[in-house]
């Protein structure tokens, strides 16, 4: 069987999906795509916007199952998907969840949400899905537990050194091959702690589960990491972090507080960067919506920073409660920043922003990627150019 993950809720999830499909959002230990592929035992491809097709091409065969890429799988949903006959689909409250179709019947991205099959089945059980940026961190604790149970089942952890201090059940600490943890404080009372391949937790760090540290990532000395936090692969984090998600390849390596935030890839937060996650009035937080072209009420009392790919900020940067930063921004200045900063902005909120020159943005992105043995591809340059033109109303 050929499986294809299709995009939904793209506008409401910007800027986090400017450079990826919805299925490539990380929540819990794994991305949504990785969850589906683990359950299905099969690779997937994508139906997405035209400008992302070269990075995420569609692989179609004679018989295909299309799956909503914003939905998190579980055993019951997998069974329902795999039981579909040709020409059948599953919906939940009128929204398409999955459909089995022939190659010639695969719809284009623009038509996917209105796609109908001859037979439509209503899915009665509950589903978990990601519609808005705050869904990523607010559901992250449950997602970590689900992923932990999924990927560690029947496997044995590498031994945890006796130099560490564990509160709770030590069996809820799982270390992959090459992971290093020495003289750390780990609390599994509220959930498990997962430590990926070749990852490191340095001495003095304090970790409360549920927590996930991705492959090759580092928690710096004396860091304080609270529950429901995910640090994806190839990241460095320090300071104080609560209920936040780092997708991959991003750094908050120094002191400063971050709470209820989502950081995409190739971001760097300077020393003593702080994010407010609670209003002084204790009101629910409003957040910039690309879909509505204005601020929307999240219904969340706690909401910090949402930062798109390749964005950076200087030392002592202060972000207001519920701030959205677009793609490839360079932000500095000691005053509080505006709570919406469009993509390719260079400067600070008190003195104003100017457009980040595109070729310079390429150079900065490539310089950071080379530090991880990677480089900015022509496909990624084209994606950044599309976002640049769209932001500056040039197309």
DRENDO-1510 file (C-alpha; in Angstrom, 1 decimal, always signed):
<recs>
REC; n; res; u; v; w
REC; 1; UNK; +0.0; +0.0; +0.0 .
REC; 2; UNK; +1.2; +3.5; -0.8 .
REC; 3; UNK; +0.5; +6.2; +1.9 .
REC; 4; UNK; +0.3; +9.9; +1.3 .
REC; 5; UNK; -0.1; +12.6; +4.0 .
REC; 6; UNK; -2.0; +15.6; +2.8 .
REC; 7; UNK; -1.8; +19.1; +4.2 .
REC; 8; UNK; -4.6; +20.9; +6.1 .
REC; 9; UNK; -4.7; +23.9; +8.4 .
REC; 10; UNK; -1.7; +25.4; +6.7 .
REC; 11; UNK; -2.7; +29.1; +7.1 .
REC; 12; UNK; -3.6; +28.7; +10.8 .
REC; 13; UNK; -0.2; +27.0; +11.5 .
REC; 14; UNK; +2.0; +29.7; +9.9 .
REC; 15; UNK; +4.8; +30.7; +10.3 .
REC; 16; UNK; +5.7; +27.2; +11.5 .
REC; 17; UNK; +4.8; +25.5; +8.2 .
REC; 18; UNK; +6.2; +28.0; +5.8 .
REC; 19; UNK; +9.1; +25.7; +5.2 .
REC; 20; UNK; +7.5; +22.3; +5.8 .
REC; 21; UNK; +4.4; +20.3; +5.5 .
REC; 22; UNK; +2.0; +20.1; +8.5 .
REC; 23; UNK; +3.0; +16.4; +8.9 .
REC; 24; UNK; +6.6; +17.5; +9.6 .
REC; 25; UNK; +5.7; +19.4; +12.7 .
REC; 26; UNK; +7.2; +17.8; +15.8 .
REC; 27; UNK; +5.0; +17.3; +18.8 .
REC; 28; UNK; +6.0; +14.7; +21.4 .
REC; 29; UNK; +9.2; +12.9; +20.6 .
REC; 30; UNK; +8.4; +12.3; +16.9 .
REC; 31; UNK; +7.1; +14.4; +14.0 .
REC; 32; UNK; +3.6; +13.6; +12.9 .
REC; 33; UNK; +5.0; +12.0; +9.8 .
REC; 34; UNK; +7.4; +9.8; +11.9 .
REC; 35; UNK; +4.5; +8.7; +14.0 .
REC; 36; UNK; +2.5; +7.6; +11.0 .
REC; 37; UNK; +5.5; +5.8; +9.4 .
REC; 38; UNK; +6.3; +4.0; +12.6 .
REC; 39; UNK; +2.7; +2.7; +12.9 .
REC; 40; UNK; +2.4; +1.9; +9.2 .
REC; 41; UNK; +5.9; +0.4; +8.8 .
REC; 42; UNK; +6.1; +2.4; +5.5 .
REC; 43; UNK; +7.4; +5.6; +4.2 .
REC; 44; UNK; +5.0; +8.4; +3.2 .
REC; 45; UNK; +5.0; +11.2; +0.7 .
REC; 46; UNK; +2.9; +14.4; +0.6 .
REC; 47; UNK; +0.2; +16.5; -1.0 .
REC; 48; UNK; +1.1; +20.1; -0.3 .
REC; 49; UNK; +1.4; +23.6; -1.7 .
REC; 50; UNK; +3.1; +24.1; -5.1 .
REC; 51; UNK; +6.1; +25.9; -3.7 .
REC; 52; UNK; +7.0; +23.0; -1.4 .
REC; 53; UNK; +6.5; +20.2; -3.9 .
REC; 54; UNK; +10.2; +19.8; -4.8 .
REC; 55; UNK; +11.1; +19.4; -1.2 .
REC; 56; UNK; +8.1; +17.2; -0.4 .
REC; 57; UNK; +7.2; +15.4; -3.7 .
REC; 58; UNK; +4.1; +13.2; -4.2 .
REC; 59; UNK; +4.7; +9.5; -4.8 .
REC; 60; UNK; +1.6; +8.0; -6.3 .
REC; 61; UNK; +0.9; +4.4; -7.2 .
REC; 62; UNK; -2.1; +2.4; -8.5 .
REC; 63; UNK; -3.5; +2.0; -5.0 .
REC; 64; UNK; -3.1; +4.8; -2.4 .
REC; 65; UNK; -4.4; +5.8; +1.0 .
REC; 66; UNK; -4.5; +9.5; +1.6 .
REC; 67; UNK; -4.2; +10.6; +5.3 .
REC; 68; UNK; -4.8; +13.9; +7.0 .
REC; 69; UNK; -1.3; +15.1; +8.0 .
REC; 70; UNK; -2.6; +17.2; +10.9 .
REC; 71; UNK; -4.0; +14.1; +12.7 .
REC; 72; UNK; -1.9; +12.1; +15.3 .
REC; 73; UNK; -2.3; +8.3; +14.8 .
REC; 74; UNK; -3.1; +5.7; +17.4 .
REC; 75; UNK; -3.7; +2.0; +17.1 .
REC; 76; UNK; -7.5; +2.3; +16.6 .
REC; 77; UNK; -7.1; +4.9; +13.8 .
REC; 78; UNK; -4.4; +2.8; +12.1 .
REC; 79; UNK; -6.8; -0.2; +12.0 .
REC; 80; UNK; -9.6; +2.0; +10.6 .
REC; 81; UNK; -7.3; +3.4; +7.9 .
REC; 82; UNK; -5.9; +0.0; +6.8 .
REC; 83; UNK; -9.4; -1.5; +6.7 .
REC; 84; UNK; -10.5; +1.0; +3.9 .
REC; 85; UNK; -11.6; -0.5; +0.7 .
REC; 86; UNK; -11.1; +1.3; -2.7 .
REC; 87; UNK; -13.4; +4.2; -3.0 .
REC; 88; UNK; -14.0; +4.5; +0.8 .
REC; 89; UNK; -13.0; +7.3; +3.1 .
REC; 90; UNK; -13.2; +8.2; +6.8 .
REC; 91; UNK; -14.4; +11.5; +8.1 .
REC; 92; UNK; -14.7; +13.1; +11.6 .
REC; 93; UNK; -17.2; +15.9; +12.0 .
REC; 94; UNK; -17.2; +16.4; +8.3 .
REC; 95; UNK; -13.4; +16.6; +8.0 .
REC; 96; UNK; -11.6; +14.1; +5.8 .
REC; 97; UNK; -9.3; +11.9; +7.8 .
REC; 98; UNK; -8.3; +9.2; +5.2 .
REC; 99; UNK; -9.4; +8.0; +1.8 .
REC; 100; UNK; -8.3; +5.0; -0.4 .
REC; 101; UNK; -8.1; +6.1; -4.1 .
REC; 102; UNK; -6.7; +5.1; -7.4 .
REC; 103; UNK; -3.8; +7.1; -8.9 .
REC; 104; UNK; -6.0; +9.0; -11.3 .
REC; 105; UNK; -8.4; +10.1; -8.5 .
REC; 106; UNK; -5.8; +11.7; -6.2 .
REC; 107; UNK; -6.9; +15.3; -5.8 .
REC; 108; UNK; -4.7; +18.4; -6.1 .
REC; 109; UNK; -3.8; +20.3; -2.9 .
REC; 110; UNK; -6.4; +23.0; -3.5 .
REC; 111; UNK; -9.2; +20.5; -3.7 .
REC; 112; UNK; -8.2; +18.1; -1.0 .
REC; 113; UNK; -10.4; +19.4; +1.8 .
REC; 114; UNK; -13.6; +19.1; -0.4 .
REC; 115; UNK; -12.6; +15.7; -1.8 .
REC; 116; UNK; -15.4; +13.0; -1.6 .
REC; 117; UNK; -15.4; +9.3; -2.2 .
REC; 118; UNK; -18.3; +7.0; -3.1 .
REC; 119; UNK; -18.5; +5.6; +0.4 .
REC; 120; UNK; -18.0; +7.8; +3.5 .
REC; 121; UNK; -17.6; +6.4; +7.0 .
REC; 122; UNK; -17.9; +8.5; +10.1 .
REC; 123; UNK; -15.1; +7.8; +12.6 .
REC; 124; UNK; -16.7; +7.5; +16.0 .
REC; 125; UNK; -13.6; +7.5; +18.2 .
REC; 126; UNK; -11.7; +10.5; +19.4 .
REC; 127; UNK; -8.8; +11.8; +17.4 .
REC; 128; UNK; -5.9; +14.2; +18.3 .
REC; 129; UNK; -4.9; +16.8; +15.7 .
REC; 130; UNK; -2.9; +20.0; +15.3 .
REC; 131; UNK; -4.8; +23.0; +14.1 .
REC; 132; UNK; -3.0; +26.0; +15.7 .
REC; 133; UNK; +0.5; +26.7; +17.0 .
REC; 134; UNK; -0.7; +26.4; +20.6 .
REC; 135; UNK; -1.9; +22.9; +20.0 .
REC; 136; UNK; +1.7; +21.9; +19.6 .
REC; 137; UNK; +2.8; +22.7; +23.2 .
REC; 138; UNK; -0.5; +22.3; +25.0 .
REC; 139; UNK; -0.8; +18.6; +23.8 .
REC; 140; UNK; +3.0; +18.0; +24.0 .
REC; 141; UNK; +3.0; +16.1; +27.4 .
REC; 142; UNK; +0.5; +13.5; +26.2 .
REC; 143; UNK; +2.3; +13.2; +22.9 .
REC; 144; UNK; +5.6; +12.5; +24.6 .
REC; 145; UNK; +4.0; +9.8; +26.8 .
REC; 146; UNK; +2.4; +8.2; +23.7 .
REC; 147; UNK; +5.6; +8.3; +21.6 .
REC; 148; UNK; +7.7; +7.0; +24.6 .
REC; 149; UNK; +5.4; +4.0; +24.9 .
REC; 150; UNK; +5.4; +3.5; +21.1 .
REC; 151; UNK; +9.2; +3.6; +20.4 .
REC; 152; UNK; +10.6; +2.0; +23.6 .
REC; 153; UNK; +8.2; -1.0; +23.8 .
REC; 154; UNK; +10.1; -4.2; +24.0 .
REC; 155; UNK; +13.5; -2.4; +24.0 .
REC; 156; UNK; +16.1; -2.0; +26.7 .
REC; 157; UNK; +17.5; +1.4; +27.7 .
REC; 158; UNK; +21.3; +2.0; +27.9 .
REC; 159; UNK; +22.2; +2.1; +31.6 .
REC; 160; UNK; +21.9; +5.4; +33.5 .
REC; 161; UNK; +25.0; +6.2; +35.5 .
REC; 162; UNK; +24.6; +6.0; +39.3 .
REC; 163; UNK; +26.1; +9.5; +39.5 .
REC; 164; UNK; +22.6; +10.8; +38.6 .
REC; 165; UNK; +19.8; +11.5; +41.1 .
REC; 166; UNK; +16.4; +10.1; +40.0 .
REC; 167; UNK; +13.1; +10.9; +41.7 .
REC; 168; UNK; +10.3; +8.5; +40.7 .
REC; 169; UNK; +10.6; +5.4; +38.6 .
REC; 170; UNK; +14.0; +4.9; +37.0 .
REC; 171; UNK; +12.6; +2.7; +34.4 .
REC; 172; UNK; +10.9; +5.8; +32.9 .
REC; 173; UNK; +14.3; +7.1; +31.8 .
REC; 174; UNK; +15.2; +5.7; +28.4 .
REC; 175; UNK; +18.6; +6.4; +27.0 .
REC; 176; UNK; +19.5; +5.6; +23.4 .
REC; 177; UNK; +22.9; +4.4; +22.3 .
REC; 178; UNK; +25.7; +7.0; +22.8 .
REC; 179; UNK; +23.6; +9.2; +25.2 .
REC; 180; UNK; +25.6; +10.8; +28.1 .
REC; 181; UNK; +24.1; +11.9; +31.4 .
REC; 182; UNK; +26.2; +12.6; +34.5 .
REC; 183; UNK; +25.4; +14.3; +37.8 .
REC; 184; UNK; +21.9; +15.4; +36.6 .
REC; 185; UNK; +18.6; +15.5; +38.6 .
REC; 186; UNK; +15.8; +13.7; +36.8 .
REC; 187; UNK; +12.2; +13.5; +38.0 .
REC; 188; UNK; +9.9; +11.0; +36.4 .
REC; 189; UNK; +7.0; +11.4; +38.8 .
REC; 190; UNK; +4.8; +13.1; +36.2 .
REC; 191; UNK; +6.1; +11.3; +33.1 .
REC; 192; UNK; +9.0; +9.7; +31.2 .
REC; 193; UNK; +12.3; +11.1; +30.1 .
REC; 194; UNK; +13.6; +10.1; +26.7 .
REC; 195; UNK; +17.2; +10.8; +25.7 .
REC; 196; UNK; +18.1; +10.3; +22.1 .
REC; 197; UNK; +21.2; +8.9; +20.4 .
REC; 198; UNK; +24.4; +10.7; +21.2 .
REC; 199; UNK; +22.5; +13.3; +23.2 .
REC; 200; UNK; +24.0; +14.8; +26.4 .
REC; 201; UNK; +22.6; +16.2; +29.6 .
REC; 202; UNK; +25.4; +18.0; +31.4 .
REC; 203; UNK; +26.1; +18.1; +35.1 .
REC; 204; UNK; +23.8; +20.0; +37.4 .
REC; 205; UNK; +20.8; +20.0; +34.9 .
REC; 206; UNK; +17.4; +19.4; +36.4 .
REC; 207; UNK; +14.8; +17.6; +34.3 .
REC; 208; UNK; +11.1; +16.9; +35.0 .
REC; 209; UNK; +9.3; +14.5; +32.7 .
REC; 210; UNK; +7.5; +14.2; +30.4 .
REC; 211; UNK; +10.6; +15.4; +28.5 .
REC; 212; UNK; +12.3; +14.4; +25.2 .
REC; 213; UNK; +15.8; +15.2; +24.1 .
REC; 214; UNK; +16.5; +14.4; +20.4 .
REC; 215; UNK; +19.5; +12.8; +18.8 .
REC; 216; UNK; +22.7; +14.7; +19.1 .
REC; 217; UNK; +21.2; +17.5; +21.3 .
REC; 218; UNK; +22.6; +19.0; +24.4 .
REC; 219; UNK; +21.1; +20.3; +27.7 .
REC; 220; UNK; +23.7; +22.7; +29.1 .
REC; 221; UNK; +25.0; +22.8; +32.7 .
REC; 222; UNK; +22.5; +23.8; +35.5 .
REC; 223; UNK; +19.6; +24.1; +33.0 .
REC; 224; UNK; +16.1; +23.8; +34.5 .
REC; 225; UNK; +13.7; +22.0; +32.2 .
REC; 226; UNK; +10.1; +21.6; +33.3 .
REC; 227; UNK; +7.4; +19.2; +32.2 .
REC; 228; UNK; +6.0; +18.7; +28.7 .
REC; 229; UNK; +9.1; +20.0; +26.9 .
REC; 230; UNK; +10.6; +18.6; +23.7 .
REC; 231; UNK; +14.0; +19.4; +22.4 .
REC; 232; UNK; +14.4; +18.0; +18.9 .
REC; 233; UNK; +17.5; +16.7; +17.2 .
REC; 234; UNK; +20.7; +18.7; +17.0 .
REC; 235; UNK; +19.7; +21.5; +19.5 .
REC; 236; UNK; +21.4; +23.1; +22.4 .
REC; 237; UNK; +19.4; +24.4; +25.3 .
REC; 238; UNK; +20.1; +26.0; +28.7 .
REC; 239; UNK; +18.5; +28.3; +31.2 .
REC; 240; UNK; +14.9; +27.8; +32.2 .
REC; 241; UNK; +12.4; +26.1; +29.8 .
REC; 242; UNK; +8.8; +25.1; +30.5 .
REC; 243; UNK; +6.3; +23.3; +28.2 .
REC; 244; UNK; +8.0; +24.2; +25.0 .
REC; 245; UNK; +8.9; +22.5; +21.7 .
REC; 246; UNK; +12.1; +22.9; +19.6 .
REC; 247; UNK; +11.6; +21.3; +16.2 .
REC; 248; UNK; +15.4; +20.7; +15.4 .
REC; 249; UNK; +18.7; +22.4; +14.8 .
REC; 250; UNK; +17.8; +25.4; +17.0 .
REC; 251; UNK; +19.6; +26.8; +20.1 .
REC; 252; UNK; +18.7; +28.5; +23.3 .
REC; 253; UNK; +22.1; +27.7; +24.9 .
REC; 254; UNK; +22.2; +30.3; +27.7 .
REC; 255; UNK; +20.3; +31.6; +30.7 .
REC; 256; UNK; +16.8; +33.2; +30.3 .
REC; 257; UNK; +13.3; +31.9; +30.5 .
REC; 258; UNK; +11.1; +30.3; +27.8 .
REC; 259; UNK; +7.6; +29.0; +28.4 .
REC; 260; UNK; +4.8; +27.7; +26.3 .
REC; 261; UNK; +6.7; +28.4; +23.1 .
REC; 262; UNK; +7.4; +26.7; +19.7 .
REC; 263; UNK; +10.7; +27.2; +18.0 .
REC; 264; UNK; +11.1; +25.9; +14.4 .
REC; 265; UNK; +14.5; +24.9; +12.8 .
REC; 266; UNK; +17.8; +26.9; +12.5 .
REC; 267; UNK; +16.8; +29.5; +15.1 .
REC; 268; UNK; +19.2; +31.0; +17.6 .
REC; 269; UNK; +18.2; +32.9; +20.8 .
REC; 270; UNK; +21.0; +35.0; +22.3 .
REC; 271; UNK; +22.0; +34.9; +25.9 .
REC; 272; UNK; +19.5; +36.1; +28.5 .
REC; 273; UNK; +16.6; +36.1; +25.9 .
REC; 274; UNK; +13.3; +36.0; +27.9 .
REC; 275; UNK; +9.8; +35.2; +26.8 .
REC; 276; UNK; +6.8; +36.3; +28.7 .
REC; 277; UNK; +4.2; +33.5; +28.8 .
REC; 278; UNK; +1.5; +35.1; +31.1 .
REC; 279; UNK; -0.2; +38.5; +31.0 .
REC; 280; UNK; -0.2; +40.6; +34.1 .
REC; 281; UNK; -4.0; +40.6; +33.9 .
REC; 282; UNK; -4.1; +36.8; +33.7 .
REC; 283; UNK; -6.3; +37.2; +30.6 .
REC; 284; UNK; -6.2; +34.6; +27.8 .
REC; 285; UNK; -3.6; +35.4; +25.2 .
REC; 286; UNK; -4.2; +36.8; +21.7 .
REC; 287; UNK; -1.8; +35.7; +19.0 .
REC; 288; UNK; -1.2; +36.9; +15.4 .
REC; 289; UNK; -3.0; +34.8; +12.8 .
REC; 290; UNK; -1.8; +34.7; +9.2 .
REC; 291; UNK; -5.2; +33.2; +8.3 .
REC; 292; UNK; -7.2; +36.0; +9.8 .
REC; 293; UNK; -4.6; +38.7; +9.2 .
REC; 294; UNK; -5.1; +39.9; +12.7 .
REC; 295; UNK; -4.9; +38.8; +16.3 .
REC; 296; UNK; -7.1; +35.9; +17.5 .
REC; 297; UNK; -7.9; +34.7; +21.0 .
REC; 298; UNK; -6.0; +31.4; +21.7 .
REC; 299; UNK; -8.1; +30.6; +24.8 .
REC; 300; UNK; -4.8; +29.9; +26.4 .
REC; 301; UNK; -3.7; +31.7; +29.6 .
REC; 302; UNK; -0.1; +30.7; +28.9 .
REC; 303; UNK; +1.4; +31.4; +25.5 .
REC; 304; UNK; +5.0; +32.6; +24.8 .
REC; 305; UNK; +6.9; +32.7; +21.6 .
REC; 306; UNK; +6.1; +31.2; +18.2 .
REC; 307; UNK; +9.2; +31.5; +16.0 .
REC; 308; UNK; +9.6; +30.5; +12.3 .
REC; 309; UNK; +12.7; +28.9; +10.7 .
REC; 310; UNK; +16.0; +30.6; +10.4 .
REC; 311; UNK; +15.1; +33.5; +12.8 .
REC; 312; UNK; +17.6; +34.8; +15.3 .
REC; 313; UNK; +17.6; +37.3; +18.2 .
REC; 314; UNK; +20.5; +39.0; +20.1 .
REC; 315; UNK; +21.4; +39.0; +23.7 .
REC; 316; UNK; +18.9; +40.4; +26.3 .
REC; 317; UNK; +16.0; +40.2; +23.8 .
REC; 318; UNK; +12.6; +40.4; +25.6 .
REC; 319; UNK; +9.5; +38.9; +23.9 .
REC; 320; UNK; +6.0; +39.9; +25.0 .
REC; 321; UNK; +3.3; +37.3; +25.9 .
REC; 322; UNK; +2.1; +35.7; +22.7 .
REC; 323; UNK; +4.7; +36.9; +20.2 .
REC; 324; UNK; +4.9; +35.5; +16.6 .
REC; 325; UNK; +8.1; +35.9; +14.7 .
REC; 326; UNK; +8.2; +34.9; +11.0 .
REC; 327; UNK; +10.9; +33.3; +8.9 .
REC; 328; UNK; +14.5; +34.5; +8.7 .
REC; 329; UNK; +14.3; +37.5; +11.1 .
REC; 330; UNK; +17.2; +39.2; +12.8 .
REC; 331; UNK; +16.0; +40.8; +16.0 .
REC; 332; UNK; +17.9; +42.8; +18.6 .
REC; 333; UNK; +17.5; +45.5; +21.2 .
REC; 334; UNK; +16.8; +45.6; +24.9 .
REC; 335; UNK; +13.2; +46.9; +24.7 .
REC; 336; UNK; +10.2; +44.6; +24.5 .
REC; 337; UNK; +9.6; +43.5; +21.0 .
REC; 338; UNK; +6.3; +43.8; +19.1 .
REC; 339; UNK; +4.1; +40.8; +19.4 .
REC; 340; UNK; +4.1; +40.2; +15.6 .
REC; 341; UNK; +7.3; +40.5; +13.6 .
REC; 342; UNK; +6.9; +39.6; +9.9 .
REC; 343; UNK; +9.3; +37.4; +8.0 .
REC; 344; UNK; +12.6; +38.9; +6.8 .
REC; 345; UNK; +12.6; +41.7; +9.4 .
REC; 346; UNK; +15.9; +43.1; +10.5 .
REC; 347; UNK; +16.2; +45.4; +13.5 .
REC; 348; UNK; +14.3; +46.1; +16.7 .
REC; 349; UNK; +10.8; +47.2; +17.7 .
REC; 350; UNK; +11.9; +50.6; +19.2 .
REC; 351; UNK; +13.9; +51.8; +16.3 .
REC; 352; UNK; +12.0; +50.0; +13.6 .
REC; 353; UNK; +12.6; +47.1; +11.2 .
REC; 354; UNK; +14.0; +47.0; +7.6 .
REC; 355; UNK; +13.8; +44.1; +5.2 .
REC; 356; UNK; +16.5; +41.5; +5.5 .
REC; 357; UNK; +18.4; +41.5; +2.2 .
REC; 358; UNK; +17.6; +38.1; +0.6 .
REC; 359; UNK; +21.2; +37.2; -0.4 .
REC; 360; UNK; +22.4; +38.0; +3.1 .
REC; 361; UNK; +19.6; +35.9; +4.6 .
REC; 362; UNK; +20.9; +33.0; +2.4 .
REC; 363; UNK; +24.4; +33.6; +3.6 .
REC; 364; UNK; +23.4; +33.6; +7.3 .
REC; 365; UNK; +21.3; +30.5; +6.9 .
REC; 366; UNK; +24.1; +28.6; +5.0 .
REC; 367; UNK; +26.7; +29.6; +7.6 .
REC; 368; UNK; +24.6; +28.2; +10.5 .
REC; 369; UNK; +23.8; +25.0; +8.6 .
REC; 370; UNK; +27.5; +24.4; +7.8 .
REC; 371; UNK; +28.1; +24.2; +11.5 .
REC; 372; UNK; +26.0; +21.0; +11.4 .
REC; 373; UNK; +27.7; +19.7; +8.2 .
REC; 374; UNK; +24.8; +20.8; +6.0 .
REC; 375; UNK; +24.2; +23.6; +3.5 .
REC; 376; UNK; +21.3; +25.6; +2.1 .
REC; 377; UNK; +20.1; +23.9; -1.0 .
REC; 378; UNK; +18.7; +25.5; -4.2 .
REC; 379; UNK; +15.3; +24.1; -3.3 .
REC; 380; UNK; +15.4; +25.8; +0.1 .
REC; 381; UNK; +16.6; +29.0; -1.5 .
REC; 382; UNK; +13.5; +28.9; -3.8 .
REC; 383; UNK; +11.3; +28.3; -0.8 .
REC; 384; UNK; +12.8; +31.2; +1.1 .
REC; 385; UNK; +12.5; +33.4; -2.0 .
REC; 386; UNK; +8.8; +32.5; -2.2 .
REC; 387; UNK; +8.2; +33.5; +1.4 .
REC; 388; UNK; +10.3; +36.7; +0.9 .
REC; 389; UNK; +8.2; +37.7; -2.1 .
REC; 390; UNK; +4.9; +36.8; -0.4 .
REC; 391; UNK; +5.9; +38.8; +2.7 .
REC; 392; UNK; +7.0; +41.9; +0.8 .
REC; 393; UNK; +3.9; +41.7; -1.5 .
REC; 394; UNK; +6.1; +41.2; -4.6 .
REC; 395; UNK; +4.0; +38.3; -5.9 .
</recs>
